[in-house]
Each structure stands twice: as C-alpha cells, then as structure tokens.
Amino acid sequence: MGNLLYLSFDAGSSLTKIIYGWIKADGKLFVKYLVMTPECLGLTAASASFLSDESGISLGLPEDNAWIRYSQNGDIFLLARMAVEYRARTHLKPLKLKTIVPKILGAIGAIAEKENLGEEIELVLGVLLPFNEINSKQELNNNLITRLDNFYFRDKKITVKLKKLKIVPEATGLAASYSIKHKKDFKQTNQSFLMLGHRNTSFLVFERGSFSRSKSSVTTSGFYDFIDIFREKVPGVEREDFLNMLETTAKINYDWQKKVFELENQTFNYDFVKLHDTGKSLDYLKNALKVSLNEYWSSSISSWMKGCLQPNIDVLWVCGGAAPFILPDIENEFSNIKIHRPRLEISDLILALGFKQYDCPTELIEQNLIERMLDVWGLFAASSNYYARQEVSA
C-alpha cells in the first residue's frame, strides 16, 4: 500500500477545516492544514462531461476544483468552490452526516493530488461530529469503510486502506490535546468545554478524566443566530455580507523564555462600510450590532449554559470561532467559575505547522482560523501521537 496519511476532519458549517500530515524520512511528523468552503452539491453522472476547465488548462488548486464520485460512471458530488460555481448554497438545518462522506473523500483526493501521494493511501482518520449526531457514528463508520475502498477524485481512481477511524463529539479534540499534556490535572478535576460554533454550541463535561454523556449537551443555536438577529434589524444584509465585514487583527509574538507563541492585541472589528447599501447610518448599525449580540446571548446561550453548568465544575474552557464575541458576557455572568482560553494550544498549532512569527499566513489571523481549527488540531495531535513523537525527536 502507499503513504500513511494522518487526517482529522471538521465539517464546519462556515468552513471545512482539516489538519493532515505524514511521517517524513527522518521520522518526524510533517503537519499541514487545509480549509474548504462547506458547500456540497450532488448532480447526475451526465453533468461530469461539463466539468472540464473552460479555459482549456488546469491552473487551479485541487481543493478549489474538487469533485468526486463513488464509481467510475456514477453520479457526482461537487465540493466547495466547484459547488458554489453551480450555485450551491450552504443549508444549516440538515445533519452534517448527510454530506460529510463526499466532503471527506474530496479532501483526501485534494490532498493526494497536492502532495503527490499517489493513488493508494493508508489512512488514520479522525472525524468531529456534533454531540447530537454522535449516535449515528456507526452509520458513518460503515459508509466510510465502503466508500474509501474505491472512489474517483476528478475521475482519478483513489484506493484508501483505513487503518484507524475515530469519530468523536465536537470539543473532544481540544479536551484530548489538553489531557495528553496535563494528564494528572485532567484526571483530578472536573472540566467542561464550551465550543461556540457557527451552527451549534456544544458543552462537554469530563469528570476526573471521564466523559460524562448525561451532563453534556448541545444546542442548535450558533453564531448564525446572532447574524440572523442582526439581519432582522438591518434588512437586505445576507449572512455572507455580515461575515465579510468582520475584521480580525492580532500580533503573533514568540516568548523565548516560555518557548511559546502568543497572540497579542487580538481585536474583532466590523467594517460597516461594506454594508453601504443598507441605507442605515453608522450609529444605527453599531447599535443594531450591540443589541443583536445582547439578544443572542440572553435568548440562546445564557439560560442554556445555566442549565449545563453543575456546581462541581472546576474549569470552564471557552473555545470556538464565536468565543471572543461571547466571552465578556460569560466572564460577567459566571465569574465564580475558573475560565480558561486555549492559549497554549494555539502556540502548539503554530509550531506544528512550522510557522515563525513573521511568516504565519494572514488567513490564520484575519479569519480567526487559528482558533477555529483548535478542535480538529487536538484530534489530530491525539490520533497521530504528535506530542509523543515530538519528545522522541527532541
């Protein structure tokens, strides 16, 4: 069989996030990341003949031109940019389980082409699912085993031998990475992980290292609810318009004593100029944003969190792409609980990707990707034995 690929997958509703890597000749684990937009569109096999590059040459990235099919002449699935080209839209209500298999296959195909891995791959795969979909993991397990055996990426056959598959609830990745580095503390305390995502919000509880299913929870309220509350107050604004006006800035510094990267002066701004067609004044837009965030917190998150937080919780981790927007409200309302933010995990990810403080891609900062990828990074670190490998190679 071919190369052994470690891959962890997070089918986010705003962005598909992937961490992958393989063992180099010197025995070290080479780690990279890939992001794809979340669209997925199924079409009949007849559409395949119209998918050739209209320019007559192929210059684009594999992940931007991704489409797969399960059999040589079967129906096709367009993914990410290709699906958008055919006017696909992201729908938030359907279960992630409905489209996750073609998305995983498309990511594997894109990586195989980008990294010249060949047509035969051995795979260690980790997948994050919402807590309310985790009961379907056996169904996903069976579908992946069947589909990975033979599939076609842009009509090139790929055969994958699945060496290991781990399907876990969202927020488990971050918990796993922390437990590996702080095993004693994790087993002696009760820790909760609040994952504030785009489509839903998860709350996982670990009591002295053991996952408590009965005390964990998920709500279908996500960051998109905040966006929709704002849209009700400012007609004509699409979700994409709102996301496009978000601006994230930060400075990455390396602490030579602690040997860690730190994000400093991280701010989240709104470029209201991009909403110039609304006919609303700047003061109106600012107030609408403030009121919308307050309504989102009060109606969707605050009361739900009060029902989740048990008196015996020692630590509350606040993470996910929407975390910075809600953090002030959490700190204010739950001041009696020790709140952690995943700062060292951010440093671990930057170091693993091999970046220095001056060459870290701007998209990791501007789109807050560095924080949005921490859960899938933690799952990758656990699945690939990243930390143990680092100790051996040190």
C-alpha positions as CSV (number, residue, x, y, z in Angstrom):
1,M,0.0,0.0,0.0
2,G,1.0,3.6,-0.4
3,N,1.7,6.5,2.0
4,L,0.4,6.6,5.6
5,L,-1.7,9.7,5.9
6,Y,-2.9,11.1,9.2
7,L,-6.0,13.3,8.7
8,S,-8.5,14.9,11.1
9,F,-11.7,16.4,9.7
10,D,-14.1,19.1,11.0
11,A,-17.1,19.7,8.6
12,G,-17.9,23.1,9.9
13,S,-21.0,24.9,8.6
14,S,-19.0,28.0,7.9
15,L,-15.7,26.3,6.8
16,T,-14.4,22.8,6.5
17,K,-11.2,22.5,8.5
18,I,-8.6,19.8,8.0
19,I,-5.3,19.0,9.7
20,Y,-3.2,16.4,8.0
21,G,0.3,15.0,7.9
22,W,2.7,12.1,7.3
23,I,5.9,10.7,8.7
24,K,9.0,12.1,6.8
25,A,12.1,10.1,6.1
26,D,13.8,11.5,9.3
27,G,10.9,10.1,11.3
28,K,9.4,13.5,12.1
29,L,5.7,14.2,11.6
30,F,5.1,16.8,8.9
31,V,1.9,18.7,9.6
32,K,-0.2,20.9,7.3
33,Y,-3.7,22.4,7.2
34,L,-6.4,22.7,4.5
35,V,-9.6,24.7,4.5
36,M,-12.5,24.4,2.1
37,T,-15.9,26.2,2.0
38,P,-18.7,23.9,3.2
39,E,-20.9,23.6,0.0
40,C,-21.7,20.2,-1.4
41,L,-23.9,19.6,-4.4
42,G,-25.0,16.2,-5.9
43,L,-25.5,16.0,-9.7
44,T,-26.2,13.2,-12.1
45,A,-23.4,11.5,-14.0
46,A,-24.4,13.4,-17.1
47,S,-23.0,16.6,-15.7
48,A,-19.5,15.2,-15.5
49,S,-18.8,15.9,-19.1
50,F,-19.3,19.7,-18.5
51,L,-16.8,19.9,-15.6
52,S,-13.7,20.4,-17.7
53,D,-11.8,23.6,-17.2
54,E,-13.3,26.0,-19.7
55,S,-10.0,27.8,-20.1
56,G,-8.5,24.6,-21.6
57,I,-5.8,24.5,-19.0
58,S,-5.8,23.4,-15.3
59,L,-4.2,26.0,-13.1
60,G,-6.4,26.0,-10.1
61,L,-5.8,24.3,-6.7
62,P,-7.2,20.8,-6.3
63,E,-9.3,21.9,-3.3
64,D,-10.8,24.7,-5.4
65,N,-11.8,22.3,-8.2
66,A,-12.9,19.3,-6.1
67,W,-15.5,16.8,-7.3
68,I,-15.8,13.1,-6.6
69,R,-17.9,10.1,-7.5
70,Y,-18.2,6.7,-5.8
71,S,-18.0,4.7,-9.0
72,Q,-16.3,5.3,-12.4
73,N,-19.5,6.3,-14.2
74,G,-21.6,7.2,-11.2
75,D,-23.3,10.4,-10.0
76,I,-21.0,13.2,-8.9
77,F,-20.6,15.5,-5.9
78,L,-19.3,19.0,-6.4
79,L,-17.5,20.4,-3.4
80,A,-16.5,23.8,-2.0
81,R,-15.7,26.4,-4.8
82,M,-16.9,24.0,-7.5
83,A,-20.3,23.7,-5.8
84,V,-20.6,27.4,-5.5
85,E,-19.9,27.8,-9.2
86,Y,-23.0,25.7,-9.8
87,R,-24.9,27.9,-7.4
88,A,-25.0,25.6,-4.4
89,R,-25.8,27.2,-1.0
90,T,-25.0,26.1,2.5
91,H,-28.0,24.9,4.4
92,L,-27.7,24.8,8.2
93,K,-30.6,22.6,9.2
94,P,-29.7,19.3,7.6
95,L,-27.5,17.0,9.7
96,K,-23.8,17.1,8.9
97,L,-24.0,13.4,8.5
98,K,-25.8,13.9,5.2
99,T,-22.9,15.3,3.3
100,I,-19.8,14.5,5.3
101,V,-18.7,11.4,3.4
102,P,-18.3,13.1,0.0
103,K,-16.6,16.0,1.8
104,I,-14.1,13.7,3.4
105,L,-13.4,11.9,0.1
106,G,-13.0,15.3,-1.6
107,A,-10.5,16.4,1.0
108,I,-8.5,13.2,0.7
109,G,-8.4,13.5,-3.1
110,A,-7.3,17.1,-3.0
111,I,-4.5,16.3,-0.5
112,A,-3.4,13.3,-2.5
113,E,-3.0,15.5,-5.6
114,K,-1.4,18.5,-3.8
115,E,1.1,16.3,-2.0
116,N,1.7,13.7,-4.8
117,L,0.7,10.9,-2.5
118,G,-0.3,8.6,-5.4
119,E,-3.5,6.6,-5.9
120,E,-3.1,4.2,-3.0
121,I,-3.1,5.6,0.6
122,E,-3.2,4.2,4.1
123,L,-5.3,6.4,6.4
124,V,-5.6,7.2,10.1
125,L,-8.8,9.3,10.2
126,G,-10.4,11.4,12.9
127,V,-13.8,13.0,12.5
128,L,-15.6,15.6,14.6
129,L,-19.4,15.4,14.8
130,P,-22.0,17.5,16.7
131,F,-22.8,15.8,20.0
132,N,-26.5,15.4,18.9
133,E,-25.3,13.4,15.8
134,I,-22.8,11.1,17.6
135,N,-25.3,8.3,17.9
136,S,-25.0,7.9,14.1
137,K,-21.3,7.3,14.2
138,Q,-21.6,3.6,13.4
139,E,-23.6,4.5,10.2
140,L,-20.8,6.9,9.3
141,N,-18.2,4.3,10.1
142,N,-19.8,1.8,7.7
143,N,-20.3,4.4,4.9
144,L,-16.7,5.5,5.1
145,I,-15.3,1.9,5.0
146,T,-17.4,1.2,1.9
147,R,-16.7,4.5,0.1
148,L,-13.0,4.8,0.8
149,D,-12.2,1.4,-0.7
150,N,-12.5,2.9,-4.2
151,F,-13.6,6.3,-5.3
152,Y,-12.8,8.8,-8.0
153,F,-11.4,12.3,-7.5
154,R,-11.8,14.3,-10.7
155,D,-12.0,10.9,-12.4
156,K,-8.7,9.7,-11.0
157,K,-9.2,6.4,-9.0
158,I,-8.1,6.5,-5.4
159,T,-7.9,3.5,-3.1
160,V,-7.7,4.1,0.6
161,K,-7.0,1.5,3.3
162,L,-8.5,2.7,6.5
163,K,-6.1,1.8,9.3
164,K,-7.9,3.5,12.1
165,L,-11.0,5.6,12.4
166,K,-12.1,7.7,15.4
167,I,-15.4,9.6,15.4
168,V,-15.9,11.9,18.4
169,P,-18.1,14.8,19.5
170,E,-17.1,18.4,18.7
171,A,-14.9,19.8,21.5
172,T,-13.4,16.4,22.3
173,G,-10.3,17.3,20.2
174,L,-9.4,20.2,22.5
175,A,-10.1,18.1,25.6
176,A,-7.9,15.3,24.2
177,S,-4.9,17.6,23.5
178,Y,-5.1,19.1,27.0
179,S,-5.4,15.7,28.6
180,I,-2.3,14.4,26.9
181,K,-0.1,17.3,28.1
182,H,-1.7,17.7,31.5
183,K,-2.8,14.1,32.3
184,K,-2.6,14.4,36.1
185,D,-4.6,17.7,36.3
186,F,-7.2,16.3,33.8
187,K,-7.8,13.2,35.9
188,Q,-8.1,15.1,39.2
189,T,-10.5,17.8,38.2
190,N,-13.9,18.3,36.6
191,Q,-13.6,20.2,33.3
192,S,-16.2,21.5,30.9
193,F,-15.6,22.5,27.3
194,L,-17.9,25.1,25.7
195,M,-17.5,25.1,21.9
196,L,-19.2,28.1,20.3
197,G,-19.6,27.2,16.7
198,H,-21.4,28.6,13.6
199,R,-24.3,26.1,13.5
200,N,-24.5,24.9,17.1
201,T,-22.9,25.2,20.5
202,S,-21.6,22.2,22.4
203,F,-21.0,21.7,26.1
204,L,-18.9,18.6,27.1
205,V,-18.2,17.6,30.6
206,F,-15.2,15.4,31.8
207,E,-15.3,14.3,35.4
208,R,-11.8,13.3,36.6
209,G,-10.9,12.5,33.0
210,S,-14.0,10.5,32.1
211,F,-16.5,11.8,29.6
212,S,-20.0,12.4,31.2
213,R,-22.6,11.9,28.5
214,S,-25.5,12.6,30.8
215,K,-24.1,16.0,31.8
216,S,-23.0,17.1,28.3
217,S,-25.3,18.9,26.0
218,V,-25.7,20.7,22.6
219,T,-27.9,23.4,21.4
220,T,-28.7,24.2,17.7
221,S,-28.2,27.9,18.4
222,G,-24.9,29.0,16.8
223,F,-23.2,32.2,15.6
224,Y,-25.6,32.3,12.6
225,D,-28.4,33.0,15.0
226,F,-26.6,36.2,16.1
227,I,-26.2,37.1,12.4
228,D,-29.9,36.5,11.7
229,I,-31.0,38.6,14.7
230,F,-28.8,41.4,13.2
231,R,-30.3,40.8,9.7
232,E,-33.8,41.3,11.1
233,K,-32.8,44.8,12.3
234,V,-31.0,45.6,9.0
235,P,-33.0,44.3,6.0
236,G,-31.1,43.4,2.9
237,V,-28.0,42.1,4.7
238,E,-27.0,38.5,3.7
239,R,-25.1,36.2,6.1
240,E,-22.1,36.4,3.7
241,D,-22.2,40.2,3.9
242,F,-22.0,40.1,7.6
243,L,-19.1,37.6,7.7
244,N,-17.3,39.7,5.1
245,M,-17.4,42.8,7.2
246,L,-15.8,41.0,10.2
247,E,-12.2,42.0,10.6
248,T,-9.8,40.2,13.0
249,T,-6.4,41.6,13.8
250,A,-3.6,40.3,16.1
251,K,0.1,40.2,16.5
252,I,2.0,37.0,16.9
253,N,5.0,37.1,19.3
254,Y,7.3,34.4,20.4
255,D,8.2,34.2,24.1
256,W,11.7,32.9,24.1
257,Q,11.6,32.1,27.8
258,K,8.4,30.1,27.7
259,K,9.1,28.9,24.2
260,V,5.5,29.5,23.1
261,F,3.8,31.7,20.6
262,E,1.3,34.2,21.9
263,L,-1.5,36.2,20.2
264,E,-1.4,39.8,21.4
265,N,-3.7,42.7,20.7
266,Q,-6.3,40.4,19.2
267,T,-9.3,42.5,18.2
268,F,-12.5,41.9,16.3
269,N,-13.8,44.9,14.3
270,Y,-16.7,45.5,12.0
271,D,-16.2,47.3,8.7
272,F,-19.7,48.8,8.4
273,V,-18.7,50.5,5.2
274,K,-19.2,47.1,3.5
275,L,-22.9,47.4,4.3
276,H,-23.2,50.7,2.5
277,D,-26.4,49.6,0.6
278,T,-28.5,49.2,3.7
279,G,-29.4,52.9,3.8
280,K,-28.7,52.9,7.6
281,S,-26.4,55.3,9.4
282,L,-23.2,54.2,11.1
283,D,-24.7,54.8,14.6
284,Y,-27.8,52.8,13.7
285,L,-25.6,49.8,12.5
286,K,-23.4,49.9,15.6
287,N,-26.4,50.0,17.9
288,A,-28.1,47.2,16.0
289,L,-25.0,45.1,16.4
290,K,-24.8,45.7,20.1
291,V,-28.5,44.9,20.7
292,S,-28.3,41.8,18.5
293,L,-25.4,40.4,20.4
294,N,-27.2,41.0,23.7
295,E,-30.3,39.4,22.4
296,Y,-28.3,36.4,21.1
297,W,-26.6,35.9,24.5
298,S,-29.8,36.3,26.5
299,S,-32.1,34.2,24.4
300,S,-29.9,31.5,23.1
301,I,-26.8,31.0,25.3
302,S,-27.2,32.3,28.8
303,S,-30.2,30.3,30.1
304,W,-28.9,27.2,28.3
305,M,-25.5,27.5,30.0
306,K,-27.1,27.9,33.4
307,G,-28.8,24.5,32.9
308,C,-25.5,22.9,31.8
309,L,-23.1,24.2,34.5
310,Q,-23.0,21.9,37.5
311,P,-21.7,23.1,40.9
312,N,-18.9,20.6,40.8
313,I,-17.3,22.1,37.6
314,D,-13.7,23.2,38.3
315,V,-12.8,24.7,34.9
316,L,-14.8,26.1,32.0
317,W,-13.0,26.2,28.7
318,V,-14.4,28.7,26.3
319,C,-13.4,28.0,22.7
320,G,-14.6,28.0,19.1
321,G,-14.8,30.7,16.4
322,A,-17.6,32.6,18.1
323,A,-15.9,32.5,21.6
324,P,-14.3,36.0,21.5
325,F,-17.7,37.6,20.8
326,I,-19.4,35.9,23.8
327,L,-16.5,35.8,26.2
328,P,-17.2,39.1,28.0
329,D,-20.8,38.0,28.8
330,I,-19.6,34.6,30.0
331,E,-17.0,36.2,32.3
332,N,-19.5,38.6,33.7
333,E,-22.3,36.1,34.4
334,F,-20.2,33.2,35.5
335,S,-17.5,35.0,37.5
336,N,-17.5,32.3,40.2
337,I,-16.1,29.7,37.7
338,K,-12.4,29.4,36.6
339,I,-12.5,30.2,32.9
340,H,-9.7,29.0,30.5
341,R,-8.9,30.0,27.0
342,P,-6.8,27.7,24.8
343,R,-3.7,29.9,24.5
344,L,-1.0,27.2,24.7
345,E,-2.9,25.1,22.2
346,I,-2.7,28.0,19.7
347,S,1.0,28.0,20.2
348,D,1.2,24.3,19.7
349,L,-0.7,24.5,16.4
350,I,1.5,27.3,15.0
351,L,4.7,25.4,16.0
352,A,3.4,22.2,14.5
353,L,2.6,23.9,11.2
354,G,6.2,25.1,11.1
355,F,5.5,28.8,11.0
356,K,7.5,31.5,12.6
357,Q,6.0,34.7,13.9
358,Y,6.8,36.6,10.7
359,D,5.5,34.0,8.1
360,C,2.2,32.9,9.7
361,P,-0.4,33.1,6.9
362,T,-2.6,36.1,7.2
363,E,-5.8,34.0,6.8
364,L,-5.0,32.3,10.1
365,I,-5.3,35.7,11.8
366,E,-7.8,37.6,9.6
367,Q,-10.4,34.8,9.6
368,N,-9.6,33.7,13.2
369,L,-8.7,30.3,11.7
370,I,-6.0,29.8,14.3
371,E,-8.8,29.4,17.0
372,R,-11.4,27.8,14.8
373,M,-9.0,24.9,14.0
374,L,-8.0,24.1,17.6
375,D,-10.6,21.3,18.0
376,V,-9.6,19.5,14.8
377,W,-5.9,20.1,15.7
378,G,-6.4,18.5,19.1
379,L,-8.0,15.4,17.5
380,F,-5.1,15.2,15.0
381,A,-2.5,15.5,17.8
382,A,-4.1,12.7,19.7
383,S,-4.7,10.4,16.6
384,S,-1.1,10.9,15.3
385,N,0.7,10.7,18.7
386,Y,2.1,14.1,17.9
387,Y,3.3,15.0,21.4
388,A,5.0,11.7,22.0
389,R,6.7,11.9,18.6
390,Q,7.9,15.5,19.5
391,E,9.5,14.2,22.7
392,V,11.3,11.4,20.8
393,S,12.7,13.7,18.1
394,A,13.7,16.5,20.6
